[in-house]
Amino acid sequence: MAHNRILTRDRFLFWSQMLRRPARIVALSPSSTRLADAMAAGVVPGAGPVIELGVGTGKITEALLRRGVDERDLHLFEINAQFASFLRRRFVHATIHEAPAQTLT
């Protein structure tokens, strides 16, 4: 039941941001679980920090966690303040950077 509430909030947040800031949201829809798993497939758990750019609502982040990546190894970059706030509540042990990818050093 809690998982369904997260999915509903995830979709609502995505679509509300798409309507409010269409030029800032580059995806046409949230990533599917299948796509997210395919994106995470090449990541080796325990190999060190994982940096994700343009996290959105965290579908690929979820896949990284399913793959076995420790949440503390995640560095998530998201410029949308609403998405970043959502991510902070959802992935409490990850490091959330509310900043563009250009700030990555």
N, C-alpha and C positions, 0 to 999 in steps of 0.2 A: 504494500500500500504506500509506504513512504517513497519507494522508487518511482511509482506512478505520479506522485505529487511533484517530485523533482523533474520528471519528464514534462509534465504540464507547465511548470514554472519555466523550465528551459525553453520550451517552444513559445510560450507567451512572451518571455523576455526577448527572444530573438525577433519575433515578428513585430513587437512594439518598437524595438530599436530600428528595424528595417523601415518601418513607416515614418519614424521620426527623423532618421538620419540615413536616407537611402544611399547617399554618396559615400558614406563611411563604412557601410556594410557590404563587403565584396562577394559574399556567398549568396546564392539565390535561395537557399534553404539550409537548415541545420544539417550537418554531416550525419549520414546514416551510421549505424553501428558497424555495418559491413565495411564501409569506407574507412572508418576510424580504426578498425582492427587491421586493415590492410596497411594503413599509414604507420601503425605502431609495430608492425611485424618485423621490421629491420632493426629495432632497438634492442640492445643487449642489456637485460636487467643487471644491475650491479656494476656496470662499466663506468659509472661516474655520473656527473650531473647531466640532466636532459633539459634542453632549452626548447620551449615551444613558443612560436611567434603567432600573434593573432589568434588567441585561444578561443575567443567567442564565449560560448556557454560551457565549453569543456568536454565535448564529445570525444576528441582525440585524447585528451587528458585521461578520461575514464578508461580508454583502451590501453593507454600506457600502464595504468594501474593494474588492469586485468592481465597485462603481459608480465607483470611482476616488478615493475619499476617502483622503488620506494618513493612515497609521496614527498619525503624530505629532499630527494634528489631533483625534484621538479622546480624549474625556474620558468614561470609563465608570464609572458609579456602581452599585455592587452591595453590599448589606448582608450577604449570605451569605458567610461567611469562606471556605468551600470553593470556591464559585464564583469569588470574588475571586482566590484563589490559582491556580486553573485559568486565569483570564483573564491573570494576570501572566505565566504561562509561555507562553501562546498568542499574546498580543499584546504583545510586549516593548517596542514603541515607543509604545504608547498610555499615557495616564495613567489609572491605575486608582485610583478613590476607593472605599475600603471604608467606605462611609458611606451613610446614607439620603439621599434626594433633598432633604429639608428642610435639609440643610447646604449646599446649592448657594447661592452668593452672587454 
